[in-house]
Amino acid sequence: MSRKRISLRQELPLLVWLVIVWGALWQDFSPGNLLFGAIIAVVVARLFYLPPMELGGRFNVLRAIHFAATFLVKVAAASFQVLYLAVAKGPKVISAVVAVPLRSHSDLLVTATGHVISLIPGSLVVEVDRSTSTLYIHGVNVRNPEDAAQLRKEVRDAEAGLIRIMGTKAELSALNQEVGA
């Protein structure tokens, strides 16, 4: 079975990422180690099918800084909320799994959104439906439909922030039209 050749331009972000991970795993960023990591990255990319990482061609640094600061505040607030729930309510805390359809069908944005949400205490991605770009989130203290709607809003807000940082121009335009509507 032959597969379509991926251009170096499409594959380069993946290769660079694999080399960075290689250096981090060995805790050695010397030229020799990184060169060896690059050789291994090329071999891995040629032997195993890894879908090309489709980038939007844009990255907004100011939005990324704002997103990171907001994310850290949410992590701190959620940590205290989970601490309170654990101490005050213990095993009586009600949780639910909530389906959240995303705007983007980009593997990169769906994955990034899932990781951001999973890093915030009290929420965890338990399933991803790639065909519909739907994340299934286990949320703590989701007691009613209003709490589920709030969780959906938080996930879609995180996705919107990521679209503003690195989404395609089409995704950004669709988001701006949705917000403006």
C-alpha positions in Angstrom: 0.0 0.0 0.0 1.5 3.3 -1.1 0.9 6.5 0.6 0.9 10.0 -0.7 4.3 11.8 -0.3 4.2 14.6 2.2 6.2 17.7 1.2 9.1 18.7 3.4 7.3 22.0 4.1 4.3 20.2 5.5 6.5 17.7 7.4 9.0 20.2 8.8 7.0 21.2 11.9 6.6 17.6 12.9 10.3 16.9 12.4 11.3 19.9 14.4 8.9 18.9 17.2 10.3 15.4 17.3 13.9 16.7 17.5 12.9 19.0 20.4 11.2 16.1 22.2 14.3 14.0 21.6 16.6 16.7 23.2 14.2 17.1 26.1 14.0 13.4 26.8 17.8 13.1 26.9 18.2 16.5 28.5 20.9 17.2 26.0 20.6 19.8 23.3 24.2 19.4 22.0 24.5 19.5 18.2 25.5 15.9 18.0 22.5 14.7 20.0 20.1 16.9 18.0 21.6 15.7 14.7 21.0 12.1 15.9 17.5 13.0 17.0 16.9 14.5 13.5 18.0 11.3 11.8 15.7 9.3 14.1 12.8 11.8 13.4 13.2 11.4 9.6 13.3 7.6 10.0 10.2 7.6 12.2 8.4 9.9 9.8 9.2 7.7 6.8 8.5 4.3 8.4 5.3 5.2 10.2 2.3 7.0 8.9 2.0 10.3 10.7 -0.7 12.7 9.3 0.7 16.0 8.2 0.3 18.8 10.7 -1.7 21.4 8.9 -0.9 24.8 10.2 -2.9 27.9 9.6 0.1 29.9 8.6 -0.4 32.5 11.4 0.5 32.8 15.0 -0.6 35.8 17.1 2.0 36.3 20.0 0.0 38.9 21.8 -3.1 36.7 21.9 -0.9 33.8 23.0 0.4 35.8 26.0 -3.2 36.8 27.0 -4.4 33.3 26.6 -1.5 31.9 28.7 -2.2 34.4 31.5 -6.0 33.7 31.4 -5.2 29.9 31.4 -3.0 30.2 34.5 -5.8 32.2 36.3 -8.3 29.5 35.4 -6.0 26.7 36.6 -5.5 28.5 40.0 -9.2 29.2 40.4 -10.2 25.6 39.4 -7.6 24.2 41.8 -9.2 26.0 44.7 -12.7 25.1 43.6 -11.8 21.4 43.4 -10.1 21.6 46.8 -13.3 23.2 48.3 -15.5 20.5 46.7 -13.2 17.7 48.0 -13.2 19.1 51.5 -16.7 20.4 51.8 -18.7 17.9 49.8 -16.4 14.9 49.4 -18.1 11.9 47.6 -21.4 13.8 47.2 -20.0 15.9 44.3 -22.1 15.3 41.2 -20.2 15.1 37.9 -21.3 14.5 34.3 -19.9 13.8 30.8 -20.8 16.6 28.5 -20.6 16.6 24.7 -19.0 19.7 23.3 -19.1 20.2 19.5 -16.2 22.4 18.4 -16.1 24.9 15.5 -12.8 23.7 14.1 -12.1 20.4 12.3 -8.3 20.9 12.5 -6.6 18.1 14.3 -4.2 20.6 15.8 -6.9 22.8 17.3 -9.1 20.0 18.5 -6.0 18.4 20.2 -4.9 21.7 21.7 -8.4 22.5 23.0 -8.6 19.0 24.6 -5.2 19.5 26.2 -6.0 22.9 27.5 -9.3 21.7 29.0 -7.7 18.6 30.5 -5.0 20.7 32.3 -7.7 22.7 34.1 -8.6 20.8 37.4 -12.1 19.5 37.5 -12.4 18.7 33.7 -11.0 15.9 31.6 -11.5 14.9 28.0 -12.7 11.3 28.0 -13.4 10.9 24.3 -12.9 12.7 21.0 -15.1 12.1 18.0 -12.7 13.2 15.2 -15.4 12.9 12.5 -17.6 15.6 14.1 -14.9 17.4 16.2 -16.8 16.7 19.4 -15.0 16.5 22.7 -16.7 14.6 25.5 -15.7 16.3 28.8 -16.0 14.8 32.3 -16.8 17.8 34.4 -16.9 18.0 38.2 -19.8 19.7 39.9 -22.1 19.5 36.8 -25.5 19.3 38.5 -28.0 20.5 35.9 -28.3 21.6 32.3 -27.2 25.1 33.2 -23.9 23.8 34.6 -23.5 21.6 31.4 -24.1 24.7 29.3 -21.5 26.6 31.3 -18.9 23.8 30.7 -19.7 23.9 27.0 -19.2 27.6 27.0 -15.8 27.4 28.8 -14.6 24.7 26.3 -15.8 26.7 23.3 -14.2 29.9 24.7 -10.9 28.0 25.1 -11.2 26.9 21.4 -12.0 30.5 20.4 -8.8 31.7 22.1 -6.8 29.1 20.3 -8.4 30.0 16.9 -7.4 33.6 17.6 -3.9 32.5 18.3 -3.2 30.0 15.5 -6.4 29.2 13.5 -6.7 29.6 9.8 -7.9 32.9 8.4 -11.2 31.1 7.4 -11.7 29.9 11.0 -10.9 33.3 12.4 -13.3 35.0 10.0 -16.1 32.5 10.9 -15.4 33.0 14.6 -15.6 36.8 14.2 -18.9 36.5 12.3 -20.3 34.2 15.0 -19.2 36.6 17.8 -20.5 39.6 15.9 -23.9 37.9 15.2 
